[in-house]
Amino acid sequence: MNYRFFSSLALAALAVCCVNNAPAAPKPPAPGRVDPETAIFDDVKSGNAEAIRAYVQAGGDPNRRDKRGWPLLQIAAEQGKIDSVRILLEAKASVNTLDRDQRTALMKSCYYGYTEIVKMLLAAGAWYTPADNLGETALRKSIYRKHPDVEALLRAAGAEK
């Protein structure tokens, strides 16, 4: 008798049985449909103020992070979405949350020169002294990208480096 054959056959039958009884993996949304789990990130990127307001009023986490580790406030700040930033700050989003590269929403808005967002973040208590993993502060980013209005705001707030 060939025991190898029978043991291989038994393992194959067991594998088929386990695969057929395993819970199905979640299916991605159909083309053109929005995944409700990630819709808020698209809403923040596009500046959909109504959807963001509805999200936070329904108890959604204003500090939620995307798969890159970016909090909603950083996404809004990087995209220059003033209303999105305002709504998230009103919902008590943490203004000084760091992403995996040690960047803050203030750093991202300084890099792109979004003066109004920089004003809002500073008024909400954003720190201007931390440096990211490249050693750059918010002030350094504004100088490098040649945003004198943002640089002036940071210096007025006390930034020196």
N, C-alpha and C positions, 0 to 999 in steps of 0.2 A: 504494500500500500504506500502511496506517495503522500506523506504527511505534509510536505511543503505545499503541495497543490491545494490540499484541503484547508490549511491554515491561511494561505493567500486568499482562497475563496471566502473564508469566514471573515477575514479583514475587509475584503471588498464589500461584502454584504453589510457589515457593520457600518462602513463609511457611507454607503447609500442610505441606510436607515437614518443615520445621524444628520446627513445633509437634508433629507426630505423632512425631518422633524424640526430642523433648526428654524428659529424665527427669521422671517424675511428681512433683509436689509431695507432701510427706508429708501423709498424711491425719490429721485430728484424731481422737482416740479416739472410739469410738462412745459415745452417751449411756449413762451408768452405768459406763463403763470408765475406768480410771485411766491417764493417760499416764505411763509409767515415767520419762520425763525430768523431769517436774515433780512427781512424787508426793512427793518429800521435802519440798517446801514445804508441801503440804497436811498431811503428817505432823507437821511442826514446828508449824504453826498449831493443829492439833488436839491436840497434846501426845501423840502416839502414840510413847511411849518405846521400845517394842519395835522399831518400824520405824526409828526414828532410830538406835538402837544397832546394828541390823543394817546400816544404811547405812554407818556409820562403820567397823564391823568389816570390811565388804567393801571398804574402801579409798575410800569416798566422801569428797569434799572437805568438811571441816567449815566451810570459809570460802566455800562456794559462794554465789553471789548470784542473786536472782530478777531478772525483767526490769525491776524498778524500781531495781535496784542494791543491794537490801538483802541483807546477809549473813544466813545462817541464824540466827546468834546474836541479831541484832537482831529478827528475826521472833519468835523464842521469847521474848525479853525484852519486846517490846511486847505479846505475848499473855498474859504472866504465867505462862508454862509453866515452872515450877521444874525439873521433871525433864528437860525438853528442854534448858534452859540448862546444867544439871549435866552431862548427857551430852556436849554440844558442847564445854564447857570441858575435860572429861576427854579429849576427842579433839583437844585443842590448837587449838580455834578461836581466832582472834585477837580478844582482848577489846577492842581499841581501833580496830578497823576502822571507817572512816567511810563513810556512804552518800553519795549525791550532794548531800544537803543538809547535809553535814558533821556528821551526828548519829552518836552511838555507841549501843551497846546500853545503856550506863549512862544516857544522857540519856533514852532511851525508857522505861526502867524507873522512873526518877525522875519523869517526867511522869505516869505512871499510879500511882505510889505503891506499887510492888511491893517492899516492904521486904526480903524474903528474897532476892530476885534482886539487889537493890542490894548486900546484904552479900556475896553470892557473887562479884559482879563486882569489887567493891573488893578482896576477898581474892585474886582472880586478877590484880590489878594494873591495874584499869581507871583511866584518867586521869579526873580530875574537873575539870581546869582548861580543856580546850578549849571553845570556843564554836561553835555551829552557824552557818549562814549568816544567821540572824536575830540573832546576837550573844548568844544565850542559852546559859548553862552548865547543867550538870546541877543545880547548887544553885539557880540561878534558876528552873528548871522546877519543882523541888520546892516552892519558896516560892510561885510563881504558882498552882500547883494545890493549895496548902494541904495538904501532906503533911509534918507536923512530924517524924514518926519518920524519914523519909528525909532531911530537912534535918539532923537531929541526927547521923545516920550520916555524912553528907558533911562536916559541920563537924568531927566527931571525927577524920575522915581528913585534915583540913587544908584543906578548901575554905573560901574566904573570899568569893568573888564568885558 
